[in-house]
Amino acid sequence: MSHSQADHQQDKWALTKIREAAQKYGLDLRGGLVRRTSSRFCLGVEHGDYNGTELFGVGTDRFIWVGYRPREDKKFKLFSCNFEEEGLVEFASGQIPPPQSSIIADRWARFPWGIDYIVNRQGLKIEKGMNAVIIGNIPGGGMSRSASLTINLLLCFLEVNQIKIDDPFEIVEMAQAVENDYIGSPCGRLDQIMILFARPDTGVHYEPRRQKINYLPLGKEGHKLRLVVLDTGTQRPGLEKSTYRRRRQECEEFVSRLRRDGYSVNYLADIKDEALYQEVIKRYGGSHPQQCQRLKYIYEAQKRFSLMLEAWQQGDINTVGQVFRQDGLGLRDDYQISGPELETMCDLARSVPGVLGERMLGGGDKGAAGALVLEDSVEELTKAVAVGYPRSHPAYADSYAVHVCRVVGGVTVLKQRL
């Protein structure tokens, strides 16, 4: 099946679900548009965004769709097919719960509320609301479902109000602010960047110091490579409730300590020189052993990063897989951000010939692992997971999943209207 045929099938499914929900809940979407945003697969450096590293990843074909139509008033009426139990979400712009309050916890509505909060805080005028139906098939951990939803809804809010923002990094900053400032999730910028800038069959390389995006096509042997997401079936509680917050805090506190002691660093990624790295490890290894472990992962991942980029462009998929695997071991052993279900998936993947690399994805603890796999080995990997994972984690025997993904563009407005 071609890329366009696969996307068309998914779009057809989503359009049907959106129309059914609109009719059921009395939402007028006639003539409205549908915006589709992708998930993402991070190739490096996972957890590097808030540590100041360069980033590399791709958009993947698990999506969020938002069918929407402007209103003439400032009211928003939205329904999520993925959270039917919450029913219709209705609010007027500016009349939303306060940020990081108990009212918004665990409710999907915190995302449109947060967008309204940030857009108004920016001084942008919301003159029109909208009716919208949302549906997605992105797994609940590891592929950036929250970032995809936030970017999609933010672009819809801006469009219906004819607010034009020329700098895409401003969109990234606003989307991050929704999660950081309104929701209270301490996410970095990796997810938003990888989704907003994603292009088909192309890697996205972000240089934070120059705030520059480079597009790197996969080399000629790349057609043999498949990206496989191994969803553990677990429910990740959200970054604000996970060890992600603690890891980020550890890194930021260590940087503050280094600065107080006279080191000119703003992020752990600023420690690139071997002599400086060894000096810091020697000086703080006894008093700050865990922070030095976090530094070890970031330092070594940065050393590998250029190998990943070069191998990707050359189509050297074996080296791409090796770097991905080494990053996974560092995330497990030094950064200590993985979890038992994630590592079971990695162990199973590592046992299959033709799996070039594997590691946890995303925020950590729960969610999904990823594997870089030769096309001819995907079926064997799927079978190995089907046999091994339910045995190790029977509680998730009915909820785990294997997703074979393609590299796609990040943001698309479908041609077909509702």
N, C-alpha and C positions, 0 to 999 in steps of 0.2 A: 504494500500500500504506500502511495506517495505521501510526502509531507502534507500537501494541500488536501488530499483525500482524508487523511487522518484528522486534520484540524476541522475539516468540514463536518465530519461525523460528530465530533465533540460539540461543535457550534450548534448543529442541528438539535442535539440532545438538550443543550442549555436553553436554546430558544423555546423549545417545547415546554420545558419546566417553568421558564419565566412567564410565558403566556398563561399557563395553567394557574400559577400562583396569583398573577395579576387579576384574573377573572374571579378566583375564589375570594380574594380580599378586597375586591372593588377598587383596584388601583388602575387608573386610566393611563395606559402606556401607548395608546394608539399613535403610530407614527414616530415613536421614540427610537432612540439609538441603543446599541449594546456595545459596551466597552469590555474588552478582554485583556487581563493582565496575567503574566506567566508566574510560575514559581521560579526558583533558582537553585543551582547546584554549585556550591563553592569549591573551587579547586585549590585555593590558597589565598591568603593565610587565614584559616578558620580562627576566629577570635583575635584576628590581627587588626581589625578596624579601630577598636578603642585603644589598641596598643601602638598605633601609628605606622603599621606596615603597609606596603603596597598590597593590592587585592587582585584576585583573578577568579573569574567564574563565568557561568553561562546561564541564559534563561532556558527553562525546561517546560515541556508541554503538559503540565498540570496547571489548571487555570482557575481564576476567579472571573465570572461574568457579571456585569451590572447592566440590567436593562433599565433605562431611565427616561423621564420626560419632564421638562420644566413645568412648574406651576406659576401662576400669576401672583400668588401671595408668597410669604416668607416661611411657609410651612413645609416640613419634610415628612413624608410618609414612606417608610421603607419596610420591606419584609425579606428575611433571609430564609431560603429554602433549607439551609443547613442547620438552622436553629428554630425550627417551626414552633417549638414549645414556648418561645418568647413572644410569638404573635407579631402583630403589627407595631412597629416603632413609630411614634408620632411626636413631633416637637416643632416649635417655632424657633427660628434662628435667634440665638441669644438667650433662650430659655431652656437651659440644660443643667444637669447636676454639676456641682463644683468638681474641679479636678481632683483625682486620686481619692475620691470619697467612697464610702462603703456602698453607696447606691450603684456605682458603676462596676464594681468588682464582679468578675465572672459573667458579665453580660456582653454580647456581641455589639450591642448598641453603643458601647463606649467608643467605638471607632468613628461612627458618624458624629456623635457628640463631640469627640475630640477634634475632628476636622472643623466643625463649626466654631469651636473654642479658639483654635489656632488661626483660622482665617480671620475671625473678628479681631483677635489680638494683633494681627499684622496690620490692622487698619484697612482691610479690604472690605468693600461694601457687598453684603449679601442682600440683594433686592428680590431674588426669586428662590423659592424652594424647589423641591422636585418629588415626584413619585418614583420609586425604584424597587426592583426585585433583584436580589443577589443570590447567586448559586456558585458553588465551587467544587472542584474535585482534588484540591491540594491536600495531601495528608497533614495531620495535625501537629507535626513537629519535624524540623529539619529542612523544610523546603520553603520557609518564609511565607506562610499563609497570611500572617498578620500584615507584613509589609506589602504584599500584593493587594490585599483588601484596602489598605490605607491609601496607597497610590491611586488605585482605581477610583475610589470614592472621592478623593481629593481632586482628581482631574475632572470628575463629573461636577462637583460643587463649583469649581472654577469656570467650567464651560457654560453651565446654565446661567451663570451670572456675567458671562462675557468678560471675565477677568483673564487677561493675557500676561503670562510670566515667561519672559524670554530665556532666562537662565535656568536650565534644568536642574542645576545644583540647588537652586532655591526651592524647587519642588522636593528634592531629597531632604533638605533641611526642615521643611515644613512637615513632611511625613515622619521624620525622626522625632520632631517636637511633639507630634500627636502622641507617640508612644512614651517619650521621655517625660514630658511635662504634664500631659493630661492623664494618661493611663498610669504612669509611674513605672513603666518598663524601661530598664536601663540599656536598651539596644544601642548598637553602634549604627554605622551607615552602610555596612556591607550589603545588606539585603536590598535596601532601596536602590542603591547604585546598580547592583547586578540586574535588577528587574527593569528599572526605568531605561537603562541604556542597552539592554540586550538586543542582539541581532541574530537572525537565523544563521546557523552553522559557523558561528564566530565567537571567540572568547573575548571577554571584556576585561581589560587591564586598567586598573585605576592607580594613578600616582598621586597620593594625597598632598605631598609638598608642592606640587605644581597644579593641583586640582585639575588633572588632565586624564582623559579617557583615550586609550589606545585599543583599536580593534585588531585582534590577532586570529586570522583564519587557521583552522586546523589543517596540518600538512597532508600530503597525498596518501599516506597509509592510514589516515584517520578514519576513513570510511569503515574500517574493521572494528572500530571502538564503539561500545555501547555504554551509556550511563544508566546504572540500575540503582534504584532507591529501594531500600529494604525497610519498610515500615514495621516497627516492632508491635504495633497495635496498642501501645501504651498511651496514656493521656498525659502530655506534658503540662504542668501547671501554669506555664507562662514564665517569661524571663524574670518578672518581678518577684516570683516565688521560688526560684530555682537557685542552684549553686552558681549560675551565670553571674548573678548580682555579686556574690561573694568573691568570685574570681576577679571580676572587674575591680571591685573595691581593693582587693589585695594588690593588684598591679598599680592602681593609682596611688595607693598609700606608699608603696615602695618607691615610686617615682618621687613623691613628695619628700621622703626620707633622703633619697639620693641628692635632691636639690638642696635640702638643708645642710647636707654634708659637703656641698661645694661642686657637685657634678652638674654640668650643663646639659641636662636632659629634660625633655618634655614628655617623652613616652619611652617605654621599654625598647621600642624599635630603634631609638637613637643610639643604643649600645650595639654598634656594629663592629667596632675594632676589636680584634682578638685580645690585644693587651688590656684594653679597658674592661672587656668582659671578664677576663681571668682575674683582674684586680677586684672587680665587684664581687665575684663569686668567693674569692679568698677572704675578702673583708667582711662579707655579710653572711657567708654560708652557715656559720655557727649561730648567729643571732636571728637570722631571717631565712631559715631553710626552705620554707614553702615558697616564699617570694622568689628565692633563687631558682627553684624548680620552674616557676612560671617563666622567669627570664630565660632559662635554658631552652624551653620550648620555642619561645619567640626568636631567640638568637639563632638557633639551628634551623628553624623554618625559614627565616630570611636568607640564610646561606643556601638553602635548597631552591628558593623561589626562582632565581634566574634560570636554573636548570629546567624547571617546569615550563617557563615561558619559551625557552629555546626548543625544548623537545616538542612542545605543542605545535609550534610553527613548522617544525621539520617533519611532523607526523611520526615522531619517535614515541609511539604509544607505550612501549615497554618502560621507558624512562619516566613518562608521565605517571604511569601506574606505580612505579617504585617510589617516586617522591610523594605521591598521595598516600601510600602505605606508611612511609616513614613519618609523615605528618600525623597519621593516625596513632602510631605508637607513642609519639610525643604527647599528643592530646590525652592519651590514656595514662601514661606513666608519669609525665612531668607536669602537664597542666591539670591533670586529674579532673576532667570535665565529662568523661564518658559515663556509662552505666552498664549494669550486667546484661540487660536485654540487648543493648547496642553491641556489646562485645561478643555476645553469642552470635549475632548476625555476622560480625566480622570474622569470627573463628570459622563459621560455616563457609563463608565466602573464600577464605584463605585456603580451604581444603580442596577447592575446585580448580583443576587445571584450566588455564585460560582466563582466570581472574587475575588482573594485573596489579590491582591495589584496592584497598578497602579502608574505611574509617567511619567514625560517627560524623553526623552532619548537624549543623545548626547550634542551638544554644546548649545542648548537652543534657545529661541525666536520662532523658527518655527520648521518644520521637523516632527518628529514622537514622539508619546508617546508609552509606553510599558505596558502590563498587564500580570500578572501571573494568569492563569485561569485553573480551573478544566476542564478536557476534556469534560464532559457532558454540560458545560456552554458556550462553544465556539460559538455554533450556536446562542444562545440567545444574547450573546454579539454582534455578527455580525449584528443581526437584530436591536438591540438597536442603534448601530452606524448608520445603514442605515436609520433609522427613524429620529434620533435626530440630527445628525451632519449637514446634509444639511439644516435643519430648522434654525439652529443657524448660519451657515456660508454658505449661498447659493452660494457665489462666488466660493466655492470649491466643489460643489455638484458633479462635473464630474471628479474630480482629486484625491479625497481621496481614501484610500484603507485599507483593513484589511489583514494582513499577519500572518498566523499561521505557526510558525517556529519550526524547530527541531534543536537540538544541534549536531553540526558536526565538523569535522576537519577543520583546517584553510587553509592549503596549500596542493593541490593535483595536480600532473601531470597525465593527463589522459593517459590510456594505448593506446587508439586509436589515430593513427597519421592522419594527414591531407592528 
